[in-house]
């Protein structure tokens, strides 16, 4: 029974770290101009 608890503890620690990585990648893409911020997209859609 100890092994499932160890696995759950590992996942609880590892998954938020993965989310941070995704956030950092999205921020870098925004800084490089590869994507638009949501506010910019909504402004464009609102004009149409």
C-alpha positions in Angstrom: 0.0 0.0 0.0 2.9 2.4 0.4 3.8 2.5 -3.3 0.5 4.1 -4.4 0.9 6.8 -1.8 4.5 7.4 -3.0 3.2 7.7 -6.6 0.5 10.1 -5.6 2.9 12.2 -3.6 5.3 12.3 -6.6 2.5 13.3 -9.0 1.3 16.0 -6.6 4.8 17.6 -6.7 5.6 17.0 -10.4 2.4 18.1 -12.1 2.5 21.8 -10.8 6.1 22.0 -12.0 5.0 20.9 -15.5 2.3 23.6 -15.4 4.9 26.2 -14.6 6.9 25.1 -17.6 3.9 25.5 -19.9 3.3 29.0 -18.5 6.9 30.0 -19.0 6.8 28.7 -22.6 3.6 30.7 -23.3 5.1 33.8 -21.9 8.2 33.4 -24.1 6.0 32.9 -27.2 4.1 36.1 -26.3 7.3 38.0 -25.9 8.6 36.8 -29.3 5.3 37.8 -30.9 4.3 34.3 -31.9 1.0 34.5 -30.1 -1.5 37.2 -29.1 -2.6 38.0 -25.6 -6.2 37.1 -24.9 -7.1 40.8 -24.4 -5.7 41.6 -27.9 -7.8 38.7 -29.4 -10.9 39.9 -27.7 -10.3 43.5 -28.9 -10.0 42.2 -32.5 -13.1 40.1 -32.3 -15.0 42.9 -30.6 -14.3 45.2 -33.6 -15.9 42.8 -36.1 
